[in-house]
Amino acid sequence: MTQQGAALQTYNNELVKCIEELSSKRDELQRQITQEEEEKARLQHDVRVLTEKLSRVNESLARRLAARADFDRTIAETEAAYMKILESSQTLLSVLKKETGNLTKATEPRGGKDH
């Protein structure tokens, strides 16, 4: 029986050693899991922060794009009105020159026979 007792003791020692190795591996795995869960939480926080920042940038960009469209519309309308003013000025100048020419002819003394 001493041989069986020795064998049993050897098996017991190996079993305890295996359990300790498994516990050690489990502890290391738990440390890695905890580390990755902390990293996951940090990344999720970063994603939330970046998502909020992206939302604010998108809102700001939309306002700026709308303002630029307003500027473009105002500039186009102003340029069109200015072109009409230029055309009207040109027409007015042309009419004024024609009338000035007519008035000048009407007020010039007539040919030499009147004197």
C-alpha positions in Angstrom: 0.0 0.0 0.0 2.8 2.4 0.4 3.4 2.2 -3.3 -0.2 3.1 -3.9 0.0 5.8 -1.2 3.1 7.2 -2.9 1.5 7.1 -6.3 -1.6 8.8 -4.8 0.5 11.4 -3.3 2.3 12.0 -6.6 -1.1 12.3 -8.4 -2.3 14.6 -5.7 0.8 16.8 -6.1 0.5 16.9 -9.8 -3.2 17.7 -9.6 -2.6 20.6 -7.2 0.2 21.8 -9.5 -2.2 21.7 -12.5 -4.9 23.5 -10.5 -2.4 26.2 -9.5 -1.2 26.6 -13.1 -4.8 26.9 -14.3 -5.6 29.4 -11.6 -2.5 31.4 -12.5 -3.5 31.4 -16.2 -7.0 32.4 -15.3 -5.7 35.3 -13.2 -3.5 36.5 -16.1 -6.5 36.2 -18.4 -8.6 38.2 -15.9 -5.9 40.9 -15.8 -6.0 41.1 -19.7 -9.8 41.2 -19.7 -9.8 44.0 -17.1 -7.2 45.9 -19.2 -9.3 45.5 -22.4 -12.5 46.5 -20.7 -10.8 49.7 -19.4 -9.5 50.4 -22.9 -13.0 49.7 -24.3 -14.5 52.2 -21.9 -11.9 54.8 -22.8 -12.5 54.2 -26.5 -16.3 54.5 -26.1 -15.8 57.7 -24.2 -13.6 59.0 -27.0 -16.2 58.0 -29.6 -18.9 59.8 -27.7 -16.8 62.9 -27.4 -15.8 62.8 -31.1 -19.5 62.1 -32.1 -20.6 65.2 -30.2 -17.8 67.3 -31.7 -18.7 66.0 -35.2 -22.3 67.0 -34.6 -21.3 70.5 -33.5 -19.0 70.8 -36.6 -21.8 69.6 -38.9 -24.2 72.1 -37.4 -21.7 75.0 -37.7 -20.9 73.9 -41.3 -24.6 73.9 -42.2 -25.0 77.4 -40.8 -21.9 78.6 -42.7 -23.0 77.0 -45.9 -26.4 78.7 -45.6 -24.8 82.0 -44.9 -22.5 81.6 -47.9 -25.6 80.8 -50.1 -27.2 84.0 -48.7 -24.0 86.0 -49.7 -24.0 84.4 -53.1 -27.7 85.3 -53.7 -27.2 88.9 -52.4 -24.1 89.4 -54.6 -25.8 88.0 -57.7 -28.9 90.3 -57.1 -26.7 93.3 -56.4 -24.6 92.7 -59.5 -27.8 92.3 -61.6 -29.2 95.5 -60.2 -25.9 97.3 -60.8 -25.9 96.1 -64.5 -29.4 97.5 -64.9 -28.2 100.8 -63.4 -25.3 100.8 -65.9 -27.6 100.1 -68.8 -30.0 102.8 -67.7 -27.1 105.3 -67.3 -25.8 104.4 -70.7 -29.3 104.9 -72.2 -29.8 108.2 -70.3 -26.4 109.5 -71.5 -27.3 108.5 -75.0 -30.6 110.3 -74.9 -29.0 113.3 -73.2 -26.4 113.6 -75.9 -29.0 113.3 -78.6 -31.2 116.0 -77.0 -28.1 118.2 -76.4 -27.3 117.9 -80.1 -30.9 118.8 -81.1 -30.9 121.8 -78.7 -27.6 123.0 -80.0 -28.8 122.8 -83.6 -32.0 124.6 -82.7 -30.2 127.5 -81.0 -27.4 127.9 -83.7 -27.8 130.9 -85.9 -29.0 129.9 -89.3 -27.0 130.3 -92.5 -25.7 133.7 -93.7 -28.8 134.9 -95.6 -30.6 136.3 -92.4 -28.1 139.1 -92.0 
